[in-house]
Amino acid sequence: MQLKTDFRQAGEATKAQWDEGLAALDTLLSGEGRGSEFTGWIRLPFSYDTEEYERIKKAAEQIRAHSDVLVCIGIGGSYLGTKAVLDSLSPFFAAEGVEIVFAGQTLSSSYLHALKDHLKDRRVSVNVISKSGTTTEPAIAFRIISEWMRESYTEDEIRERTFVTTDRNKGALKTLADEKGYETFVVPDDIGGRYSFLSAVGLLPLAVAGVDTDALIRGAQDASTRFTSRETDNDAVAYAIHRNRLLKEGKDIELFVAYEPNLMTIGEWFKQLFGESEGKEGTGIFPASLQFTTDLHSMGQLIQEGKRNLFETVLFVDEPRGDLTVPATEEDLDGLNYLAGTSLHEVNEKARRGVARAHVEGGVPNLLIRIGKVDAYHIGALLYFYMIACGVSATILGVNPFNQPGVEAYKVSMFEELGKPGYGEEQ
């Protein structure tokens, strides 16, 4: 596994901080920490239900055989991990195979209206993903897409084209699936949404898209072996230690920075992972994401000279999908002939080094994470690395890494505004 870190530009961790980090790892792995009932993801790469995995592969083959589009309906952890992997591995421009589109991640009428138009004259299957089946955004989207399906297909055809990922035994969606005869897959009871990309939540749509899910799992397996180790060179623990050390130094905003545009959705998943896991009980680091060098031309000024409460975690890829060299021109009007013959990837790497040096000198510590290449194996390893680091980091903070009680507050207010029965002044 080619996953390396370099935290030298963020300062040094003390032995006491290392002891605290390793103790947090022990707590996380012991099953005795806060929220331990939701740590099934730790062992999932090795304990996955092989019978279900074979059904996932067969369902994916079926969908690819009779569909042009798979509509994945879900929100939060029910779609962000999947989209992060998919966007990382998909071609930049050319669409290949079954198109994966998402619904239920927004209440935008414009989006869903456009999606319905997009599905016209296309062969469509649906994968609705929800533990309960009652979360507002995906439930509305499922109603709308189901109505469209009834206008386009017979009941038997809908049954063949609808796949449900939900609770094993209960809930509105499980009840509906059983009544209609839809094939079902399980959202594990001991895995929260933001830690679920290796469950059926992610594996079915990724398999449909042609992702090598075996390699994805192997990457997570190797990462599990490496990053659950108590060795003092455990990079995931080191990352957690440095994040908490920087927080104590007043650095309460973390910038996830990627130098490859196809990795930006990992930044979106990263924001949910750390924001929802750590942002509670009056603490936590605010996670943000940027693409460099693009965003240096919009946010670079603030990073360099704004409020000194930032640190950066940079994700860099050693081996690009393809490379070019900078050509020479006779006129050299842009003054770039000094780069003629230089690999564009080398230019990107030296830009990273220069930016890091400038930001560190400006008071923005830099944490560097490097992966060898962007493929299913390394993305599986990378996401597992982040999950272990997040679990350890939240444990160091003293909060439950796996609950999200604050999410209920906005839901109550939203339901009151919507007039949902059981909410509001009339009660």
Stockholm file with secondary structure:
# STOCKHOLM 1.0

chainA/1-427         MQLKTDFRQAGEATKAQWDEGLAALDTLLSGEGRGSEFTGWIRLPFSYDTEEYERIKKAAEQIRAHSDVLVCIGIGGSYLGTKAVLDSLSPFFAAEGVEIVFAGQTLSSSYLHALKDHLKDRRVSVNVISKSGTTTEPAIAFRIISEWMRESYTEDEIRERTFVTTDRNKGALKTLADEKGYETFVVPDDIGGRYSFLSAVGLLPLAVAGVDTDALIRGAQDASTRFTSRETDNDAVAYAIHRNRLLKEGKDIELFVAYEPNLMTIGEWFKQLFGESEGKEGTGIFPASLQFTTDLHSMGQLIQEGKRNLFETVLFVDEPRGDLTVPATEEDLDGLNYLAGTSLHEVNEKARRGVARAHVEGGVPNLLIRIGKVDAYHIGALLYFYMIACGVSATILGVNPFNQPGVEAYKVSMFEELGKPGYGEEQ
#=GR chainA/1-427 SS CCEEEECGGGCCCCHHHHHHHHHHHHHHHHTCSTTGGGBHHHHHHHHCCHHHHHHHHHHHHHHHHHCSEEEEECCGGGTHHHHHHHHHHSCSSCCCSSEEEEESSCCCHHHHHHHHHHHTTSCEEEEEECSSSCCHHHHHHHHHHHHHHHHHSCHHHHHHHEEEEECSSCSHHHHHHHHHTCEEEECCTTBCGGGCTTSHHHHHHHHHTTCCHHHHHHHHHHHHHHHTSCCTTCHHHHHHHHHHHHHHTTCCEEEEEESSGGGHHHHHHHHHHHHHHHCCTTCCCEEEEEETTGGGGTTHHHHHHSCSCEEEEEEEEEECSCCCBCCCCSSCTTSCGGGTTCBHHHHHHHHHHHHHHHHHHTTCCEEEEEEEECSHHHHHHHHHHHHHHHHHHHHHHTSCTTCCTTHHHHHHHHHHHHTCTTCSTTC
#=GC SS_cons         CCEEEECGGGCCCCHHHHHHHHHHHHHHHHTCSTTGGGBHHHHHHHHCCHHHHHHHHHHHHHHHHHCSEEEEECCGGGTHHHHHHHHHHSCSSCCCSSEEEEESSCCCHHHHHHHHHHHTTSCEEEEEECSSSCCHHHHHHHHHHHHHHHHHSCHHHHHHHEEEEECSSCSHHHHHHHHHTCEEEECCTTBCGGGCTTSHHHHHHHHHTTCCHHHHHHHHHHHHHHHTSCCTTCHHHHHHHHHHHHHHTTCCEEEEEESSGGGHHHHHHHHHHHHHHHCCTTCCCEEEEEETTGGGGTTHHHHHHSCSCEEEEEEEEEECSCCCBCCCCSSCTTSCGGGTTCBHHHHHHHHHHHHHHHHHHTTCCEEEEEEEECSHHHHHHHHHHHHHHHHHHHHHHTSCTTCCTTHHHHHHHHHHHHTCTTCSTTC
//
